Amino acid sequence: MEKTQQRAGHAVLWALLAAALYAISTPVSKLLLQDVAPTMMAGLLYLGAGTGMFVLGVVRRGIKQLPREQHLTRRDLPYTVGMVLLDIAAPICLMVGLTRTTSANASLLNNFEIVATALIALMVFREKISRRLWLAIGLITLSSMILSFEDASSLQFSFGSLFVLAACVCWGFENNCTRMMSASDPLEIVVIKGFGSGLGSLLIALVVGEPLPAPGVLPVVLALGFVAYGLSIFFYVYAQRRLGAAKTSAYYAVAPFIGVLLSRLILRESFTQVFLIALFIMMAGTYFASTDT
């Protein structure tokens, strides 16, 4: 019993670390999008993740003391294909959304991923959802609706917010695909994610005529992808092994709040009254989600 609790505690730490690393991506990507086109940015972020984790894999193979991980099998193929395709669509939607809304708004809306992940886990993969988590889902959805209105008086939707929400839905499906493979080597999963989704997005970017970034910007984008996507996903998969898709996404929900803080510090973005109302509602929803047992 004690070992089980200890492993669960470690899984929570992996989920929180994954969240902290991912939180860096939104404000820094917002800055980089001034010099890099959205689809090109999405592709390079995942290529950075895949390349960095591949190098770590080479280093790991040279350390014989480390335990061996289980490789992906043919049974995992449908989930692998789904994971790659969804990871092409999600970051493209997010980058397009970032060009049309503030970094803080996009960071907070990222919490809708909890709702998408939990509902898909319930309806498709039959994970249990408690009353407390249902309350969290309701509060997060309400906050996301508030954030999606560009002008509350005229009830006009923000297209940037809608793209961010679309990314969350894609990642909700992708989280559940990854959950089905979480017993396999997390590093192998991230390398496949990185190269598969990165090359797919890069091809789309070149087809639509987006240029490659300047030589000085390219390594920065790749490094951001390695830290905020590669290492983050790596720790996220480890957390999913013990916690499941819905619970891991609940702990991962601290990422948007870190992103909001970084947006304030790095981009000097101001917060409206409507944003602050949505922030407090989102904080309440995140509390109920993360304390669900």
C-alpha positions in Angstrom: 0.0 0.0 0.0 2.8 2.4 1.0 4.7 1.6 -2.3 1.5 2.3 -4.3 1.1 5.7 -2.6 4.7 6.5 -3.2 4.5 5.6 -6.9 1.3 7.7 -7.2 3.1 10.6 -5.5 5.9 10.3 -8.0 3.4 10.3 -10.9 1.9 13.6 -9.6 5.3 15.1 -9.6 5.9 14.0 -13.2 2.6 15.6 -14.2 3.4 18.9 -12.4 6.9 19.0 -14.0 5.3 18.3 -17.4 2.9 21.2 -16.8 5.7 23.6 -15.8 7.8 22.8 -18.9 4.8 23.1 -21.2 3.8 26.5 -19.7 7.0 28.0 -21.2 5.8 27.4 -24.7 2.8 29.8 -25.0 4.4 33.2 -24.2 7.7 32.3 -25.9 5.9 31.0 -29.0 3.9 34.3 -29.0 7.2 36.2 -29.3 8.6 33.9 -32.0 5.5 34.1 -34.1 6.6 37.6 -35.0 9.3 35.9 -37.1 8.0 32.4 -37.8 4.7 31.5 -39.6 2.2 29.4 -37.5 2.3 26.0 -39.3 6.1 26.2 -39.7 6.3 27.0 -36.0 4.2 24.0 -35.1 6.3 21.7 -37.2 9.6 22.9 -35.9 8.5 22.7 -32.2 7.7 19.0 -32.7 10.9 18.4 -34.7 12.9 19.9 -31.8 11.1 17.6 -29.4 11.8 14.5 -31.6 15.5 15.4 -32.2 16.2 16.2 -28.6 14.6 13.0 -27.3 16.3 10.9 -29.9 19.7 12.2 -28.7 18.6 11.4 -25.1 17.7 7.9 -26.3 21.2 7.3 -27.7 22.7 8.5 -24.4 20.4 6.2 -22.4 21.3 3.1 -24.5 24.9 3.6 -23.3 23.9 3.5 -19.7 23.5 -0.2 -19.0 22.2 0.2 -15.4 18.9 1.7 -16.4 15.9 -0.6 -16.7 14.7 -1.6 -20.1 11.4 -0.2 -21.4 8.8 -2.0 -23.4 8.8 -1.2 -27.1 5.6 -0.3 -29.0 4.0 -3.2 -30.8 1.7 -3.7 -33.8 -1.3 -3.5 -31.4 -0.3 0.1 -30.7 -0.3 1.1 -34.4 -3.9 2.6 -34.5 -3.2 4.7 -31.5 0.2 5.7 -32.8 -1.3 6.9 -36.1 -4.1 8.8 -34.3 -1.5 10.4 -32.0 0.6 11.6 -34.9 -2.3 13.0 -36.9 -3.9 14.8 -33.9 -0.5 16.2 -33.0 -0.2 17.7 -36.4 -3.6 19.4 -36.1 -3.5 20.6 -32.5 -0.3 22.7 -32.5 -1.3 24.3 -35.9 -4.6 25.3 -34.4 -2.8 26.7 -31.3 -0.3 28.7 -33.3 -3.0 30.2 -35.5 -5.0 31.0 -32.3 -2.0 32.7 -30.7 -1.7 35.1 -33.7 -5.3 36.2 -33.0 -5.5 36.4 -29.2 -3.3 37.2 -26.2 -0.8 34.8 -24.8 -2.6 34.9 -21.4 -6.0 34.2 -22.9 -4.6 31.2 -24.9 -2.8 29.9 -21.8 -5.9 29.9 -19.7 -8.0 28.4 -22.5 -5.6 25.5 -22.6 -7.3 24.2 -19.5 -10.3 23.2 -21.7 -8.0 20.2 -22.6 -9.1 18.8 -19.2 -12.7 18.8 -20.3 -12.0 17.3 -23.6 -9.7 14.6 -22.2 -12.1 13.6 -19.3 -15.2 13.4 -21.6 -13.4 11.4 -24.2 -11.9 9.1 -21.5 -15.5 8.6 -20.2 -17.3 8.1 -23.5 -14.7 6.2 -25.5 -12.4 4.5 -22.9 -14.8 4.1 -20.0 -12.7 5.9 -17.4 -14.7 6.8 -14.3 -15.5 10.5 -13.6 -16.5 11.6 -10.1 -19.0 14.3 -9.1 -16.1 16.5 -8.1 -14.5 16.2 -11.5 -17.9 16.9 -13.2 -18.1 20.1 -11.1 -14.6 21.0 -12.3 -15.5 20.3 -15.9 -18.5 22.6 -15.6 -16.5 25.5 -14.1 -13.7 25.1 -16.6 -16.2 25.1 -19.5 -17.9 28.2 -18.1 -14.6 30.0 -17.9 -13.7 28.9 -21.4 -17.0 30.3 -22.7 -16.3 33.7 -21.0 -12.8 33.8 -22.5 -14.1 32.9 -26.0 -16.2 36.1 -26.3 -14.3 39.0 -27.8 -16.9 41.5 -26.7 -19.4 40.4 -24.0 -21.8 43.2 -24.9 -22.1 42.2 -28.6 -21.6 38.4 -28.0 -18.9 38.2 -30.7 -16.8 35.1 -30.6 -13.0 35.5 -30.8 -11.7 33.4 -33.7 -8.4 33.1 -31.9 -10.1 31.6 -28.9 -12.0 29.1 -31.1 -8.7 27.9 -32.6 -7.2 27.4 -29.2 -10.3 25.4 -28.1 -10.0 23.3 -31.3 -6.4 22.5 -30.3 -7.6 21.4 -26.9 -10.2 19.0 -28.4 -7.5 17.5 -30.6 -5.2 17.1 -27.6 -8.0 15.6 -25.6 -8.3 12.8 -28.2 -4.5 12.6 -28.4 -4.1 12.3 -24.6 -6.4 9.2 -24.6 -4.5 7.7 -27.6 -1.2 8.2 -25.7 -2.8 6.7 -22.5 -3.4 3.4 -24.4 0.3 3.2 -25.1 1.6 4.5 -21.8 3.0 1.1 -20.7 5.5 1.4 -23.5 8.7 3.4 -23.6 7.8 7.1 -23.1 11.0 8.2 -24.9 10.1 6.1 -27.9 6.6 7.6 -27.9 7.9 11.2 -27.9 10.4 10.5 -30.7 7.6 9.2 -32.9 5.4 12.1 -31.9 8.2 14.6 -32.7 9.3 13.3 -36.0 5.9 12.2 -37.3 4.0 15.3 -36.3 6.9 17.6 -37.0 7.5 16.4 -40.5 3.8 16.4 -41.3 3.3 20.0 -40.1 6.5 21.1 -41.9 5.3 19.5 -45.2 2.0 21.4 -44.9 3.8 24.6 -44.1 6.0 24.3 -47.2 3.0 23.4 -49.4 1.1 26.5 -48.4 4.2 28.6 -49.0 5.4 29.4 -45.5 9.1 30.3 -45.4 11.8 28.8 -43.2 12.7 31.0 -40.3 16.0 32.9 -40.2 19.1 30.9 -39.2 19.3 32.8 -35.9 15.7 32.0 -34.9 15.7 28.3 -36.0 17.8 26.9 -33.0 15.6 28.9 -30.6 12.4 27.3 -31.9 14.0 23.8 -31.9 15.2 24.3 -28.3 11.8 25.4 -27.2 10.3 22.3 -28.8 12.7 20.0 -27.0 12.0 21.6 -23.5 8.3 22.5 -23.7 7.1 19.6 -25.9 9.7 16.8 -25.8 10.6 16.7 -22.1 7.0 17.8 -21.1 5.4 14.9 -23.0 8.0 12.5 -21.7 7.1 13.2 -18.1 3.4 13.3 -19.0 3.4 9.8 -20.3 5.1 8.5 -17.1 2.4 10.2 -15.1 -0.4 8.6 -17.2 0.9 5.1 -16.3 -0.2 5.5 -12.7 -2.9 8.2 -12.9 -4.9 7.6 -16.1 -5.7 10.2 -18.8 -8.4 12.2 -17.0 -6.5 12.5 -13.6 -3.1 13.4 -15.3 -4.8 16.1 -17.3 -6.2 17.5 -14.0 -2.8 17.9 -12.5 -1.4 19.2 -15.8 -4.0 22.0 -15.4 -1.5 24.1 -13.5 0.3 24.8 -16.8 -2.1 27.6 -18.0 -1.7 29.5 -14.8 2.1 29.4 -15.1 1.6 30.5 -18.7 -0.5 33.4 -17.6 2.1 34.5 -15.1 4.9 34.3 -17.7 2.7 36.2 -20.2 2.4 39.0 -17.7 6.2 39.0 -16.9 7.5 38.5 -20.5 4.9 40.2 -22.7 3.6 42.8 -20.2 0.0 41.8 -21.2 -2.7 43.6 -19.3 -5.7 41.7 -17.8 -9.3 42.9 -18.4 -12.0 42.5 -15.7 -13.7 39.8 -17.8 -10.3 37.9 -18.0 -9.9 38.1 -14.2 -13.5 36.8 -13.6 -12.7 33.9 -16.0 -9.4 33.4 -14.2 -11.0 32.9 -10.8 -13.6 30.5 -12.2 -10.9 28.6 -13.9 -8.9 28.4 -10.6 -11.9 27.0 -8.8 -12.4 24.4 -11.5 -8.7 23.4 -11.5 -8.9 23.1 -7.7 -11.8 20.6 -7.8 -10.1 18.7 -10.7 -6.7 18.4 -8.9 -8.2 17.4 -5.5 -10.5 14.7 -7.0 -9.8 11.3 -5.5 
